[in-house]
Each structure stands twice: as structure tokens, then as C-alpha cells.
């Protein structure tokens, strides 16, 4: 592994010397996310393996090239999991790719985002320097903010090489209930449930059906079922895996037919609005997916998301000339540019993946 790390450093230093862009890649399952990039591929998959895992500490440390499925299997063997259910989008997904993308699955509003469970990272910056932020234990918060900054940066600030994450026990019992209701009623209900001590761990409304996953101890699940009602969905695991991995039929038009797919992160109480395409509502109303139709307009989508306290990401699309990510305010944009200049002064790492001038 030391040889693999030294090879990555050598490639970065050689690219920096001539200011030649590098495309950081693990399994390549999230290449669609963000703006398209060009350059020499920097393959991190050789730098793989679990470095440290003690189930009693609820912390796992693994190298960035570790297959995400392998790490999750190791956790399951010990009765644990990553609380935010990061999506894979393919069998070759790696831990480094998951953290670089910063995406979380259906459990995110109830268990925290991926960046909330990152305790520490080790990275190679744009000079090839080996840097470490944070730690391997939950009580060590030194440098924690910089570890969080690396999460979701899509490799523009450094090449992730090692990550320490918090894990949690698997739920004792899980069940999914389905209710027939309108999207407005679904938003009202899920916000109402959010204010009660109910073991809700995922919600999804689509095509007049509200699916609600409950996770926890058996008595709590039984009490929640009596309060929420609905019919049991079996198998619930397969349904939520389809939502997380976007293999559910709703996403077919975006994945197979090339229809633009928008990801809108807004206040959970934001009212439903017709944006010209078919929508799916997750996260108790805080996440809205939109498969764009003929009437969908980029400006209106982004304005609506901004007006409701959030942002709109062009998640999948053949044409991302409108920008994959929501434009930043000038002050925040300037801060991002300063961070990029600090960690990658030659601008070689995933150049333009987030914004054209990063």
C-alpha cells in the first residue's frame, strides 16, 4: 500500500509540474455527477483495504479505493452499518467516491448526512503532499471541519486516500407502510410525523403513494404502525434500495432515455409546485426529484428552489451547459476559489467538476 500511495503522489507531482489536469477516479460509478472533466485518469482503486475497525468503538477506517460494498459487508457482519446509506450507483463504487460525492440515501434526514459521520480524512493535495484532518475516534474533533469540507468536494481540493467514519448498529426491526394520498397530504403528514417521537427512517411519495419506513425496537415499531396506519410493503428493503440506487421505475427516463433529472433540496414544508415534469418527494419533503418535461425551465426550477430555502442540482443530463450545480453567491464563490487555490494551486485536480473556474 505504501508503494501505491507513493505512485499516486508521483503522478500528482508530475502533473503539477506541467499543469496537466488529472481526473480522479475510483469505480467510476458517479462520473455522471457534476460537470464533465478532461485529463489524465488518476486511478485510486489500487489503494484499498480496511485499515482499522473495532465494532465496540463504532468507527471504521478504510482506504479510498476500498469497494463500498465490501466495507458495508464488513459492517453488517458485526451488526452495524453506515447510518446515511450512501448510494453506490454501480457494483464498482468505492468509499472514496462516495465521500467525494457526499451523497446520502433515504435515511439521511433521520440519521444525518454523510459529512456528519466523517470523523477524519487523509488526502493528497495538489502538490502531492500527504495531509490528515480529524481523527479515528468520535471524541477527537481536531480538524473536523476540514474533513467535512473534503466531503462532497468531488475531488477538487484533494485526492482522498483514507477515511474514518462513524457507524451505528443495525436496526432490530424494520417495516415499510404504504398510504394512498396526494403529494400535498404527504408533505403535511411527513412534517407532522417529524415533530413526534416516531421511528421514521425514510419516506417517499410518488404516483399517489406514500411509503414510510420505520426502524427500531419492536414495541416502538408496533406503536408507530398503529398511529401511521397503511398497508405493509413487502419486500421493503428492495423498494428502498431501488430509490437509493435509482433503479426504481421512476428514474428510468433519466437513466435510459436521457431526460434531465433535477435534485431539489428545499425546506421540508415547501409546497408542491408543478415544474413541468414528474416528481418524487423524499426526506419528509426536503428532497424533490424532478424528471424534466417539455415545460420544465431551468431558471424557474432554480428560482423555486432558492425561494424555498434550498438549491437545485442538474443531477443527470446529457447537456449540462446550464451548470450542474446551483450558482453560488459572490462571497461564497470567492471563498470556494480561495480554498481551491490553497489546496490545489496549479488547478489540476478534477478541474471544472464543480464550477468552470474551480
C-alpha positions in Angstrom: 0.0 0.0 0.0 2.9 2.4 0.6 4.0 1.8 -2.9 0.5 2.5 -4.2 0.4 5.8 -2.2 3.9 6.8 -3.5 2.7 6.2 -7.0 -0.3 8.5 -6.6 2.0 11.2 -5.2 4.4 10.8 -8.1 1.6 11.2 -10.6 0.2 14.3 -8.9 3.7 15.9 -8.7 4.4 15.2 -12.4 1.0 16.7 -13.4 1.6 19.7 -11.2 5.0 20.4 -12.8 3.4 20.8 -16.2 -0.1 21.9 -15.0 -1.7 19.0 -16.7 -5.3 18.2 -15.4 -6.0 14.9 -13.6 -9.3 13.1 -13.5 -9.6 11.3 -10.1 -11.4 8.0 -10.5 -12.3 5.1 -8.3 -15.1 2.8 -9.6 -16.4 5.5 -12.0 -20.0 4.9 -10.9 -20.5 8.6 -10.3 -18.8 10.0 -13.4 -22.2 11.4 -14.4 -22.3 13.7 -11.3 -21.2 17.3 -11.7 -19.6 18.8 -14.8 -17.7 16.7 -17.3 -13.9 16.8 -16.8 -11.0 16.0 -19.1 -7.5 15.0 -18.3 -5.3 12.0 -17.4 -7.1 9.5 -15.2 -5.7 9.1 -11.7 -6.8 5.6 -10.6 -7.2 5.3 -6.8 -8.5 1.7 -6.7 -5.1 0.1 -6.0 -5.0 2.0 -2.7 -7.7 -0.2 -0.9 -8.4 -2.1 2.2 -9.8 -1.6 5.7 -7.2 -0.1 7.9 -8.9 -0.3 11.3 -12.2 -1.5 12.6 -13.2 -2.2 16.2 -17.0 -2.6 16.4 -17.0 -1.6 20.0 -15.7 1.9 19.1 -18.4 2.4 16.3 -15.7 3.7 14.0 -14.2 2.2 10.8 -11.2 3.5 8.8 -10.6 2.4 5.3 -8.6 3.4 2.2 -10.4 5.3 -0.5 -10.1 2.6 -3.1 -12.0 0.1 -0.9 -15.2 -1.2 -2.6 -18.1 0.4 -0.8 -19.9 -3.0 -0.9 -17.0 -4.8 0.8 -16.8 -2.2 3.6 -20.6 -2.4 4.2 -20.4 -6.2 4.3 -17.8 -6.0 7.0 -20.0 -3.7 9.0 -23.1 -6.0 8.5 -21.1 -9.0 9.7 -20.7 -7.1 13.0 -24.3 -6.0 13.1 -23.5 -2.4 12.0 -24.0 0.0 9.1 -23.3 3.5 7.8 -26.3 5.5 9.1 -26.8 7.7 6.0 -27.0 4.8 3.4 -24.7 6.4 0.7 -25.8 5.3 -2.8 -23.5 3.2 -4.9 -24.9 3.6 -8.5 -22.9 0.5 -9.5 -21.1 -2.5 -8.2 -17.7 -0.9 -8.5 -18.4 2.1 -6.2 -15.6 2.9 -3.8 -15.5 4.5 -0.4 -13.5 7.5 -1.7 -16.0 8.1 -4.5 -18.9 8.0 -2.0 -17.3 10.6 0.3 -16.1 12.8 -2.6 -19.6 12.9 -4.0 -21.1 13.5 -0.5 -24.4 11.9 -1.4 -26.7 10.3 1.2 -29.6 7.9 0.9 -33.2 7.7 2.2 -32.1 7.6 5.9 -30.3 11.0 5.7 -32.9 13.3 7.4 -33.3 10.9 10.3 -29.7 9.7 10.8 -27.5 12.6 9.4 -25.7 13.3 6.2 -22.6 11.6 5.0 -20.4 14.6 6.1 -21.9 14.2 9.6 -20.3 10.8 10.0 -16.9 11.6 8.6 -14.5 11.8 11.6 -11.2 12.2 9.7 -9.6 12.1 6.3 -6.2 11.6 4.8 -5.7 13.4 1.4 -3.1 14.2 -1.2 -3.3 17.8 -2.1 -2.5 19.3 -5.5 1.2 19.3 -4.6 1.2 15.6 -3.8 1.6 16.4 -0.1 0.1 13.8 2.3 -2.3 15.7 4.7 -4.5 14.4 7.5 -7.5 16.1 9.2 -9.6 14.9 12.1 -9.1 11.5 13.8 -10.2 8.0 14.1 -12.3 8.3 17.3 -15.6 10.2 17.8 -14.2 12.3 20.7 -11.3 13.7 18.6 -12.6 16.7 16.7 -9.3 18.4 15.8 -9.5 19.5 12.2 -13.1 18.1 11.9 -14.3 21.0 9.8 -11.7 20.4 7.1 -12.6 16.8 6.9 -16.2 17.9 6.3 -15.1 20.3 3.6 -13.4 17.5 1.7 -16.8 15.6 1.8 -18.7 16.5 -1.3 -15.9 18.5 -2.9 -15.8 16.0 -5.8 -12.0 15.7 -5.6 -11.4 19.4 -6.4 -9.5 20.0 -3.2 -7.5 16.8 -2.9 -7.3 13.1 -3.6 -8.9 11.2 -0.7 -6.7 8.3 0.4 -8.1 7.3 3.8 -11.4 8.0 5.6 -12.6 7.3 9.2 -16.4 7.1 9.6 -18.8 6.7 12.4 -21.1 3.6 12.1 -24.2 2.6 14.0 -25.9 -0.7 15.0 -28.3 -2.2 12.5 -32.0 -1.6 13.5 -33.6 -4.5 15.3 -36.8 -4.3 13.2 -37.8 -2.6 10.0 -41.1 -2.3 8.2 -42.5 -0.2 5.4 -46.1 1.1 5.3 -47.8 2.5 2.3 -50.6 5.0 2.3 -52.7 6.3 -0.6 -52.6 10.1 -0.6 -51.9 13.3 -2.6 -48.5 14.9 -2.6 -49.8 17.8 -0.6 -51.2 15.4 2.0 -47.9 13.5 2.0 -45.9 16.7 2.8 -48.3 17.6 5.6 -48.2 14.1 7.1 -44.4 13.6 7.0 -43.8 17.0 8.6 -46.4 16.3 11.2 -44.7 12.9 12.0 -41.3 14.7 12.1 -42.5 16.5 15.2 -43.4 13.3 17.0 -41.2 10.6 18.6 -41.8 8.1 15.8 -39.1 5.8 14.5 -39.4 7.0 10.9 -36.2 6.3 8.9 -37.3 7.0 5.3 -40.3 8.5 3.3 -41.1 8.6 -0.4 -44.1 9.9 -2.2 -44.7 9.1 -5.9 -47.7 8.5 -8.0 -50.2 8.9 -5.2 -48.5 6.5 -2.8 -46.6 7.5 0.3 -44.1 4.9 1.6 -42.8 5.2 5.1 -40.1 3.1 6.6 -40.0 2.5 10.4 -36.8 1.3 12.1 -36.1 0.4 15.7 -37.2 -1.8 18.5 -40.3 -4.0 18.0 -42.5 -2.2 20.6 -41.8 1.2 19.1 -42.5 -0.1 15.6 -45.8 -1.6 16.6 -46.9 1.6 18.3 -45.9 3.6 15.2 -47.8 1.3 12.9 -51.0 1.8 14.9 -50.5 5.6 14.6 -49.5 5.8 10.9 -51.6 3.0 9.5 -51.3 2.0 5.9 -50.6 -1.4 4.4 -47.3 -3.3 4.7 -44.9 -3.2 1.7 -43.1 -6.4 1.3 -40.2 -6.6 0.5 -39.5 -3.1 1.8 -35.7 -3.5 1.5 -35.9 -3.9 -2.3 -38.1 -0.8 -2.6 -35.7 1.4 -0.7 -32.7 0.0 -2.5 -34.4 1.0 -5.7 -34.9 4.5 -4.5 -31.3 4.8 -3.2 -29.7 3.4 -6.3 -32.1 5.0 -8.8 -33.2 1.6 -10.2 -36.8 2.3 -9.4 -39.0 2.7 -12.5 -39.4 6.5 -11.8 -35.7 7.1 -12.7 -35.9 5.0 -16.0 -36.5 8.0 -18.2 -33.4 9.8 -16.8 -31.1 6.8 -16.8 -32.1 5.1 -20.1 -33.8 7.8 -22.2 -31.6 10.7 -21.2 -34.3 13.0 -19.8 -32.8 15.6 -17.4 -33.1 14.7 -13.7 -33.1 17.5 -11.2 -32.4 17.1 -7.5 -34.0 19.9 -5.4 -33.0 20.3 -1.8 -35.5 22.6 -0.1 -37.3 23.2 3.2 -39.4 20.2 4.1 -42.5 22.4 4.3 -42.1 23.8 0.8 -45.5 23.4 -1.0 -45.7 21.2 -4.1 -45.4 23.1 -7.4 -45.8 21.9 -10.9 -42.4 22.4 -12.5 -43.3 20.8 -15.8 -42.2 17.2 -15.1 -42.8 14.2 -12.9 -41.8 14.5 -9.3 -40.8 12.2 -6.4 -40.7 13.5 -2.9 -38.3 12.1 -0.3 -36.8 13.1 3.1 -40.2 14.2 4.6 -40.5 16.8 1.9 -36.9 18.1 1.9 -35.8 16.3 -1.2 -37.7 16.6 -4.5 -36.6 14.7 -7.6 -37.8 16.1 -11.0 -37.6 14.3 -14.3 -37.8 17.2 -16.6 -40.6 17.5 -19.2 -41.1 19.8 -22.2 -42.4 22.6 -19.9 -39.5 22.5 -17.5 -37.4 25.6 -17.4 -34.0 25.8 -15.7 -34.5 29.3 -14.4 -37.9 28.5 -12.9 -36.6 25.3 -11.2 -33.6 27.1 -9.6 -35.7 30.1 -8.6 -38.3 27.9 -6.9 -35.6 26.0 -5.0 -33.9 29.2 -3.9 -37.2 30.8 -2.8 -37.8 27.8 -0.6 -34.5 27.9 1.2 -32.5 25.5 -1.0 -30.8 24.8 -4.3 -31.4 22.8 -7.4 -28.8 20.4 -8.9 -28.9 19.2 -12.5 -28.2 15.6 -11.3 -28.3 13.7 -14.6 -28.3 15.2 -18.1 -26.7 14.8 -21.5 -26.4 18.6 -21.7 -25.2 20.5 -18.6 -24.4 23.8 -20.2 -26.8 25.4 -17.7 -24.4 24.2 -14.9 -24.7 21.1 -12.8 -24.8 23.0 -9.5 -26.7 26.0 -8.3 -24.8 29.2 -8.8 -23.1 30.4 -5.6 -23.5 33.9 -4.2 -20.4 36.0 -5.0 -18.9 35.9 -1.4 -19.3 32.1 -1.2 -17.9 31.6 -4.7 -14.9 33.7 -3.8 -14.4 31.5 -0.6 -14.5 28.4 -2.7 -11.9 29.8 -5.1 -9.6 30.6 -2.2 -9.9 27.0 -0.8 -9.2 25.6 -4.3 -6.1 27.9 -4.6 -4.9 26.8 -1.2 -5.2 23.0 -1.7 -4.6 22.8 -5.4 -2.7 25.9 -6.6 -2.0 24.5 -10.0 -5.7 23.7 -10.5 -5.0 20.2 -11.8 -7.5 18.1 -9.6 -10.9 17.5 -11.3 -10.7 20.8 -13.0 -14.1 22.3 -13.6 -16.0 19.4 -11.9 -17.9 21.7 -9.6 -17.8 25.1 -11.4 -15.8 26.1 -14.5 -13.3 28.2 -12.6 -12.5 25.7 -9.9 
